[in-house]
Amino acid sequence: MTFISYGPLMLNQTILASQALATDGIEATVIDMPWLNMVDPEWLQNAVIAGKPLFVIENHYAAGGLGQTIATNILAMKDSLVSRQIIFGLNEIPAC
């Protein structure tokens, strides 16, 4: 499986999750994205593992974020690379 995240807070949590999975023998790749709204399609095709789940960890709303950018690029590719993409992010404004 592959995790894509960004920023110090979410990236740290993603690394901790991959380490916890490793103790159960589950290998996870962690990718730190430098941009939220730009993805090089060629890089993406080489970065994700065909047939493996892809998890995008957002630090804000799921709609309009990095996950949607990646999903749009994956859909534009000729061959389906990912068996399933899951985007974790906010869907509503949290109570303050």
PATOR-721828 format. One record per atom (N, C-alpha, C): residue number from 0; residue in one letter; atom name; x, y, z. Coordinates in nm, 2 decimals. Layout:
<sites>
  pos  code  site       u       v       w
  NUM     A    CA       X       Y       Z
...
</sites>
This chain:
<sites>
  pos  code  site       u       v       w
    0     M     N    0.08   -0.12    0.00
    0     M    CA    0.00    0.00    0.00
    0     M     C    0.09    0.12    0.00
    1     T     N    0.03    0.23   -0.04
    1     T    CA    0.10    0.36   -0.05
    1     T     C    0.02    0.47    0.02
    2     F     N    0.09    0.54    0.11
    2     F    CA    0.04    0.66    0.17
    2     F     C    0.09    0.79    0.11
    3     I     N    0.01    0.88    0.08
    3     I    CA    0.06    1.01    0.03
    3     I     C    0.01    1.12    0.13
    4     S     N    0.10    1.20    0.17
    4     S    CA    0.06    1.30    0.27
    4     S     C    0.15    1.42    0.25
    5     Y     N    0.14    1.52    0.33
    5     Y    CA    0.22    1.64    0.32
    5     Y     C    0.22    1.72    0.45
    6     G     N    0.32    1.80    0.47
    6     G    CA    0.33    1.89    0.59
    6     G     C    0.38    1.81    0.71
    7     P     N    0.43    1.88    0.81
    7     P    CA    0.50    1.82    0.92
    7     P     C    0.40    1.74    1.01
    8     L     N    0.28    1.79    1.03
    8     L    CA    0.18    1.72    1.12
    8     L     C    0.13    1.59    1.06
    9     M     N    0.08    1.60    0.94
    9     M    CA    0.02    1.48    0.87
    9     M     C    0.12    1.38    0.83
   10     L     N    0.24    1.43    0.78
   10     L    CA    0.35    1.34    0.74
   10     L     C    0.39    1.26    0.86
   11     N     N    0.41    1.32    0.98
   11     N    CA    0.45    1.25    1.10
   11     N     C    0.35    1.14    1.13
   12     Q     N    0.23    1.17    1.13
   12     Q    CA    0.12    1.07    1.16
   12     Q     C    0.12    0.96    1.06
   13     T     N    0.15    0.99    0.93
   13     T    CA    0.15    0.89    0.83
   13     T     C    0.27    0.79    0.85
   14     I     N    0.38    0.85    0.89
   14     I    CA    0.50    0.77    0.92
   14     I     C    0.48    0.68    1.03
   15     L     N    0.42    0.73    1.14
   15     L    CA    0.38    0.65    1.26
   15     L     C    0.29    0.54    1.22
   16     A     N    0.19    0.56    1.13
   16     A    CA    0.10    0.46    1.09
   16     A     C    0.17    0.35    1.01
   17     S     N    0.26    0.39    0.92
   17     S    CA    0.34    0.29    0.85
   17     S     C    0.43    0.21    0.94
   18     Q     N    0.48    0.27    1.04
   18     Q    CA    0.57    0.19    1.13
   18     Q     C    0.48    0.09    1.21
   19     A     N    0.36    0.13    1.25
   19     A    CA    0.27    0.04    1.32
   19     A     C    0.23   -0.07    1.24
   20     L     N    0.20   -0.05    1.11
   20     L    CA    0.17   -0.16    1.01
   20     L     C    0.29   -0.25    1.00
   21     A     N    0.41   -0.20    1.00
   21     A    CA    0.53   -0.28    0.98
   21     A     C    0.55   -0.38    1.09
   22     T     N    0.50   -0.35    1.21
   22     T    CA    0.51   -0.44    1.32
   22     T     C    0.42   -0.56    1.30
   23     D     N    0.32   -0.55    1.21
   23     D    CA    0.23   -0.65    1.17
   23     D     C    0.27   -0.72    1.04
   24     G     N    0.38   -0.68    0.99
   24     G    CA    0.43   -0.74    0.86
   24     G     C    0.37   -0.68    0.74
   25     I     N    0.31   -0.56    0.75
   25     I    CA    0.25   -0.49    0.64
   25     I     C    0.34   -0.38    0.59
   26     E     N    0.38   -0.39    0.46
   26     E    CA    0.47   -0.29    0.41
   26     E     C    0.39   -0.17    0.35
   27     A     N    0.43   -0.05    0.39
   27     A    CA    0.36    0.07    0.33
   27     A     C    0.47    0.17    0.29
   28     T     N    0.45    0.22    0.17
   28     T    CA    0.53    0.33    0.12
   28     T     C    0.47    0.46    0.16
   29     V     N    0.56    0.56    0.21
   29     V    CA    0.51    0.69    0.25
   29     V     C    0.57    0.79    0.15
   30     I     N    0.48    0.87    0.09
   30     I    CA    0.53    0.98    0.00
   30     I     C    0.49    1.11    0.06
   31     D     N    0.59    1.20    0.06
   31     D    CA    0.57    1.34    0.11
   31     D     C    0.55    1.43   -0.01
   32     M     N    0.44    1.49   -0.03
   32     M    CA    0.41    1.57   -0.15
   32     M     C    0.46    1.72   -0.12
   33     P     N    0.53    1.77   -0.21
   33     P    CA    0.58    1.91   -0.19
   33     P     C    0.47    2.01   -0.23
   34     W     N    0.37    1.97   -0.32
   34     W    CA    0.27    2.06   -0.36
   34     W     C    0.13    1.99   -0.34
   35     L     N    0.03    2.07   -0.32
   35     L    CA   -0.10    2.01   -0.30
   35     L     C   -0.19    2.01   -0.43
   36     N     N   -0.16    2.10   -0.52
   36     N    CA   -0.24    2.11   -0.64
   36     N     C   -0.17    2.08   -0.77
   37     M     N   -0.05    2.03   -0.76
   37     M    CA    0.02    1.99   -0.88
   37     M     C    0.08    1.85   -0.87
   38     V     N    0.05    1.77   -0.97
   38     V    CA    0.11    1.63   -0.97
   38     V     C    0.16    1.60   -1.11
   39     D     N    0.28    1.56   -1.12
   39     D    CA    0.34    1.52   -1.25
   39     D     C    0.29    1.38   -1.28
   40     P     N    0.21    1.37   -1.39
   40     P    CA    0.15    1.24   -1.42
   40     P     C    0.25    1.13   -1.44
   41     E     N    0.36    1.16   -1.50
   41     E    CA    0.46    1.05   -1.52
   41     E     C    0.52    1.01   -1.39
   42     W     N    0.55    1.10   -1.30
   42     W    CA    0.60    1.07   -1.17
   42     W     C    0.49    0.98   -1.09
   43     L     N    0.37    1.02   -1.10
   43     L    CA    0.26    0.95   -1.03
   43     L     C    0.25    0.81   -1.08
   44     Q     N    0.26    0.79   -1.21
   44     Q    CA    0.25    0.65   -1.27
   44     Q     C    0.37    0.57   -1.22
   45     N     N    0.48    0.62   -1.20
   45     N    CA    0.60    0.55   -1.15
   45     N     C    0.59    0.53   -0.99
   46     A     N    0.53    0.62   -0.92
   46     A    CA    0.53    0.62   -0.78
   46     A     C    0.43    0.52   -0.71
   47     V     N    0.32    0.51   -0.77
   47     V    CA    0.22    0.42   -0.71
   47     V     C    0.24    0.28   -0.76
   48     I     N    0.20    0.18   -0.68
   48     I    CA    0.23    0.04   -0.71
   48     I     C    0.10   -0.02   -0.77
   49     A     N    0.10   -0.07   -0.89
   49     A    CA   -0.01   -0.12   -0.95
   49     A     C   -0.09   -0.23   -0.87
   50     G     N   -0.22   -0.21   -0.86
   50     G    CA   -0.30   -0.30   -0.78
   50     G     C   -0.30   -0.29   -0.63
   51     K     N   -0.22   -0.19   -0.58
   51     K    CA   -0.22   -0.17   -0.44
   51     K     C   -0.30   -0.06   -0.40
   52     P     N   -0.36   -0.06   -0.28
   52     P    CA   -0.44    0.05   -0.23
   52     P     C   -0.36    0.18   -0.21
   53     L     N   -0.42    0.29   -0.24
   53     L    CA   -0.36    0.42   -0.22
   53     L     C   -0.44    0.50   -0.12
   54     F     N   -0.37    0.55   -0.02
   54     F    CA   -0.43    0.63    0.09
   54     F     C   -0.38    0.77    0.08
   55     V     N   -0.46    0.87    0.07
   55     V    CA   -0.42    1.01    0.07
   55     V     C   -0.47    1.07    0.20
   56     I     N   -0.37    1.12    0.28
   56     I    CA   -0.40    1.18    0.41
   56     I     C   -0.40    1.33    0.40
   57     E     N   -0.52    1.39    0.42
   57     E    CA   -0.54    1.53    0.41
   57     E     C   -0.53    1.60    0.54
   58     N     N   -0.50    1.73    0.54
   58     N    CA   -0.49    1.80    0.67
   58     N     C   -0.61    1.91    0.67
   59     H     N   -0.70    1.89    0.57
   59     H    CA   -0.81    1.98    0.56
   59     H     C   -0.92    1.91    0.49
   60     Y     N   -1.01    1.99    0.42
   60     Y    CA   -1.12    1.92    0.35
   60     Y     C   -1.07    1.83    0.24
   61     A     N   -1.14    1.71    0.23
   61     A    CA   -1.11    1.62    0.13
   61     A     C   -1.15    1.67   -0.01
   62     A     N   -1.26    1.74   -0.02
   62     A    CA   -1.30    1.80   -0.15
   62     A     C   -1.21    1.91   -0.19
   63     G     N   -1.16    1.90   -0.31
   63     G    CA   -1.07    2.00   -0.36
   63     G     C   -0.93    2.00   -0.32
   64     G     N   -0.89    1.89   -0.25
   64     G    CA   -0.75    1.88   -0.19
   64     G     C   -0.66    1.80   -0.28
   65     L     N   -0.55    1.75   -0.21
   65     L    CA   -0.45    1.67   -0.28
   65     L     C   -0.51    1.54   -0.33
   66     G     N   -0.60    1.48   -0.25
   66     G    CA   -0.66    1.35   -0.29
   66     G     C   -0.74    1.36   -0.42
   67     Q     N   -0.81    1.47   -0.44
   67     Q    CA   -0.89    1.49   -0.56
   67     Q     C   -0.79    1.52   -0.68
   68     T     N   -0.68    1.59   -0.66
   68     T    CA   -0.58    1.61   -0.76
   68     T     C   -0.52    1.48   -0.81
   69     I     N   -0.49    1.39   -0.71
   69     I    CA   -0.43    1.26   -0.75
   69     I     C   -0.53    1.18   -0.82
   70     A     N   -0.65    1.17   -0.77
   70     A    CA   -0.76    1.09   -0.83
   70     A     C   -0.78    1.13   -0.97
   71     T     N   -0.79    1.26   -1.00
   71     T    CA   -0.81    1.31   -1.13
   71     T     C   -0.70    1.27   -1.23
   72     N     N   -0.57    1.27   -1.18
   72     N    CA   -0.46    1.23   -1.26
   72     N     C   -0.46    1.08   -1.28
   73     I     N   -0.50    1.00   -1.19
   73     I    CA   -0.51    0.86   -1.20
   73     I     C   -0.62    0.82   -1.31
   74     L     N   -0.73    0.89   -1.30
   74     L    CA   -0.84    0.86   -1.39
   74     L     C   -0.80    0.90   -1.54
   75     A     N   -0.71    0.99   -1.55
   75     A    CA   -0.67    1.03   -1.69
   75     A     C   -0.57    0.94   -1.75
   76     M     N   -0.51    0.85   -1.67
   76     M    CA   -0.41    0.75   -1.72
   76     M     C   -0.48    0.64   -1.80
   77     K     N   -0.41    0.59   -1.90
   77     K    CA   -0.46    0.49   -1.99
   77     K     C   -0.49    0.36   -1.91
   78     D     N   -0.40    0.32   -1.82
   78     D    CA   -0.42    0.19   -1.75
   78     D     C   -0.45    0.23   -1.60
   79     S     N   -0.55    0.16   -1.54
   79     S    CA   -0.58    0.18   -1.40
   79     S     C   -0.46    0.12   -1.32
   80     L     N   -0.40    0.21   -1.24
   80     L    CA   -0.29    0.17   -1.16
   80     L     C   -0.33    0.12   -1.02
   81     V     N   -0.43    0.18   -0.97
   81     V    CA   -0.46    0.16   -0.83
   81     V     C   -0.59    0.08   -0.82
   82     S     N   -0.59   -0.02   -0.73
   82     S    CA   -0.72   -0.10   -0.71
   82     S     C   -0.82   -0.02   -0.64
   83     R     N   -0.77    0.07   -0.55
   83     R    CA   -0.86    0.15   -0.47
   83     R     C   -0.79    0.27   -0.41
   84     Q     N   -0.85    0.39   -0.42
   84     Q    CA   -0.80    0.51   -0.36
   84     Q     C   -0.89    0.55   -0.25
   85     I     N   -0.83    0.58   -0.13
   85     I    CA   -0.91    0.63   -0.02
   85     I     C   -0.85    0.76    0.03
   86     I     N   -0.94    0.86    0.04
   86     I    CA   -0.90    0.99    0.08
   86     I     C   -0.95    1.02    0.22
   87     F     N   -0.86    1.04    0.31
   87     F    CA   -0.90    1.08    0.45
   87     F     C   -0.89    1.23    0.46
   88     G     N   -1.00    1.30    0.50
   88     G    CA   -1.00    1.44    0.52
   88     G     C   -1.13    1.49    0.59
   89     L     N   -1.14    1.61    0.61
   89     L    CA   -1.26    1.67    0.67
   89     L     C   -1.37    1.67    0.57
   90     N     N   -1.49    1.64    0.61
   90     N    CA   -1.61    1.65    0.53
   90     N     C   -1.71    1.76    0.58
   91     E     N   -1.68    1.81    0.70
   91     E    CA   -1.76    1.92    0.75
   91     E     C   -1.68    2.00    0.85
   92     I     N   -1.73    2.12    0.88
   92     I    CA   -1.66    2.21    0.97
   92     I     C   -1.66    2.15    1.11
   93     P     N   -1.55    2.13    1.18
   93     P    CA   -1.55    2.07    1.32
   93     P     C   -1.60    2.18    1.42
   94     A     N   -1.66    2.13    1.52
   94     A    CA   -1.71    2.22    1.63
   94     A     C   -1.59    2.28    1.70
   95     C     N   -1.60    2.41    1.73
   95     C    CA   -1.49    2.48    1.80
   95     C     C   -1.52    2.50    1.95
</sites>
